[in-house]
C-alpha cells in the first residue's frame, strides 16, 4: 500500500520536479526564521517542508521499487 502511494507521489514529482526544491528550501528557511524570531512559531511551514521533502524523496527512490 505504501509503495503504491510512493509510486504515485513519484509520478507526480516527475511532472513537477522543478517546483519542489524551491518549496522545500523556502518553507524550511521561513520555519527556522520564524522559530528564531518568535516564541509562538507556526507549524505550517514545517509541515509544508516535510511534505515537499517526502515528495522529493519518493521521486528519487521510486525507480528502486520495481
TORZA-912031 format. One record per residue: z, x negated, y negated of N, C-alpha, C in turn; residue number from 1; residue in one letter. Coordinates in Angstrom, 2 decimals. Each point is the difference from the previous one (the first is absolute). Example, Ala and Ser with C-alpha at 12.3 -4.5 7.8 and 13.67 -1.06 7.14 Angstrom:
7.80	-13.19	5.69	0.00	0.89	-1.19	0.00	-0.90	-1.20	1	a
-0.72	0.35	-1.05	0.06	-0.82	-1.19	0.73	0.77	-1.09	2	s
***
This chain:
0.00	-0.81	1.19	0.00	0.81	-1.19	0.00	-0.86	-1.26	1	x
0.85	-0.98	-0.03	0.06	-0.85	-1.18	-1.22	-0.91	-0.12	2	x
-0.57	-0.38	1.13	-1.20	-0.83	-0.05	-1.16	0.81	-0.57	3	x
-0.07	1.28	0.35	-1.02	0.87	-0.58	0.18	0.17	-1.50	4	x
1.26	0.11	-0.43	0.29	0.07	-1.44	-0.40	-1.28	-0.70	5	x
0.30	-1.13	0.61	-0.36	-1.28	-0.60	-1.52	-0.16	-0.06	6	x
-0.71	0.47	1.01	-1.46	-0.08	-0.04	-0.58	0.92	-1.07	7	x
0.61	1.16	-0.20	-0.44	0.88	-1.08	0.24	-0.62	-1.37	8	x
1.16	-0.62	-0.18	0.29	-0.69	-1.25	-0.93	-1.19	-0.21	9	x
-0.34	-0.67	1.09	-0.92	-1.13	-0.11	-1.39	0.45	-0.42	10	x
-0.46	1.13	0.54	-1.29	0.53	-0.42	0.02	0.37	-1.48	11	x
1.11	0.58	-0.45	0.17	0.32	-1.41	0.02	-1.28	-0.84	12	x
0.65	-1.05	0.51	0.07	-1.27	-0.72	-1.37	-0.65	-0.11	13	x
-0.82	0.09	1.03	-1.32	-0.64	-0.03	-0.87	0.55	-1.12	14	x
0.17	1.28	-0.35	-0.79	0.59	-1.06	0.62	-0.19	-1.38	15	x
1.30	-0.31	-0.08	0.67	-0.14	-1.29	0.74	-1.34	-0.10	16	x
-0.54	-1.04	0.58	0.70	-1.28	0.08	0.23	-0.64	-1.36	17	x
-0.85	0.29	-0.96	0.10	-0.65	-1.31	1.11	0.59	-0.85	18	x
0.58	1.13	0.35	1.04	0.64	-0.80	1.40	-0.47	0.41	19	x
0.24	-0.17	1.29	1.36	-0.16	0.51	0.70	-1.28	-0.41	20	x
-0.65	-1.15	-0.12	0.74	-1.16	-0.49	0.53	0.18	-1.42	21	x
-0.78	0.64	-0.85	0.45	0.24	-1.37	1.14	1.00	-0.04	22	x
-0.09	1.05	0.81	1.08	0.99	0.06	1.28	-0.65	0.49	23	x
-0.11	-0.84	1.01	1.19	-0.67	0.53	0.64	-0.93	-1.02	24	x
-0.79	-0.84	-0.62	0.56	-0.98	-0.93	0.59	0.67	-1.23	25	x
-0.71	0.93	-0.60	0.50	0.63	-1.21	1.24	0.85	0.27	26	x
0.04	0.71	1.10	1.18	0.81	0.29	1.20	-0.87	0.36	27	x
-0.23	-1.11	0.69	1.10	-0.90	0.33	0.56	-0.67	-1.24	28	x
-0.87	-0.45	-0.89	0.45	-0.62	-1.24	0.75	1.01	-0.87	29	x
-0.51	1.23	-0.07	0.68	1.03	-0.79	1.36	0.33	0.59	30	x
0.11	0.04	1.33	1.28	0.29	0.64	1.01	-1.11	-0.26	31	x
-0.43	-1.24	0.08	0.91	-1.12	-0.25	0.41	-0.04	-1.47	32	x
-0.94	0.24	-0.90	0.32	-0.02	-1.43	0.95	1.14	-0.38	33	x
-0.19	1.18	0.57	0.89	1.10	-0.31	1.37	-0.20	0.63	34	x
0.05	-0.68	1.13	1.28	-0.29	0.63	0.80	-1.00	-0.81	35	x
-0.67	-0.98	-0.58	0.69	-1.00	-0.82	0.43	0.59	-1.33	36	x
-0.85	0.86	-0.58	0.26	0.53	-1.33	1.06	1.11	0.01	37	x
-0.08	0.93	0.93	0.90	1.15	0.03	0.91	-0.05	1.20	38	x
1.16	0.63	-0.17	0.90	0.14	1.15	-0.45	1.12	0.92	39	x
-0.62	1.04	-0.58	-0.47	1.12	0.80	-1.52	-0.07	0.12	40	x
-0.47	-0.82	0.89	-1.44	-0.17	0.19	-0.53	1.10	0.93	41	x
-1.23	0.39	-0.24	-0.64	1.01	0.83	-0.50	-0.62	1.30	42	x
0.01	0.78	1.06	-0.47	-0.50	1.29	-1.47	0.30	0.23	43	x
-0.65	0.73	-0.91	-1.41	0.35	0.19	-0.91	-1.22	0.06	44	x
0.15	-1.01	-0.89	-0.88	-1.17	0.14	0.23	-0.78	1.28	45	x
1.21	0.01	0.50	0.29	-0.70	1.26	-0.68	0.72	1.16	46	x
0.02	1.32	-0.02	-0.64	0.77	1.05	-1.52	-0.17	-0.06	47	x
-0.56	-0.01	-1.21	-1.44	-0.21	-0.16	-0.40	-1.38	0.50	48	x
0.81	-1.02	-0.30	-0.28	-1.35	0.47	0.08	-0.09	1.52	49	x
0.96	0.68	0.60	0.12	-0.06	1.46	-1.14	0.73	0.69	50	x
-0.44	1.12	-0.54	-1.12	0.73	0.59	-1.30	-0.79	-0.13	51	x
-0.19	-0.63	-1.17	-1.22	-0.80	-0.16	0.02	-1.23	0.91	52	x
1.17	-0.59	0.21	0.09	-1.12	0.94	-0.28	0.46	1.43	53	x
0.46	1.20	0.36	-0.30	0.56	1.32	-1.49	0.19	0.19	54	x
-0.67	0.49	-1.01	-1.45	0.23	0.10	-0.74	-1.33	0.11	55	x
0.42	-0.99	-0.77	-0.64	-1.32	0.07	0.19	-0.63	1.38	56	x
1.22	0.06	0.51	0.27	-0.62	1.31	-0.66	0.76	1.14	57	x
-0.13	1.31	-0.13	-0.70	0.74	1.06	-1.48	-0.35	0.00	58	x
-0.57	-0.26	-1.16	-1.39	-0.43	-0.05	-0.21	-1.38	0.57	59	x
1.00	-0.86	-0.13	-0.14	-1.36	0.52	0.24	-0.07	1.50	60	x
0.86	0.86	0.53	0.34	-0.08	1.42	-0.79	0.96	0.88	61	x
-0.78	0.90	-0.57	-0.73	0.99	0.80	-1.03	-0.60	0.96	62	x
-0.69	-1.08	-0.34	-0.94	-0.55	0.99	0.67	-0.49	1.29	63	x
1.29	-0.25	-0.02	0.70	-0.49	1.19	0.44	1.12	0.94	64	x
-0.18	1.26	-0.42	0.43	1.13	0.83	-1.00	0.31	1.12	65	x
-1.24	-0.38	-0.16	-1.02	0.34	0.99	-0.08	-1.00	1.12	66	x
***
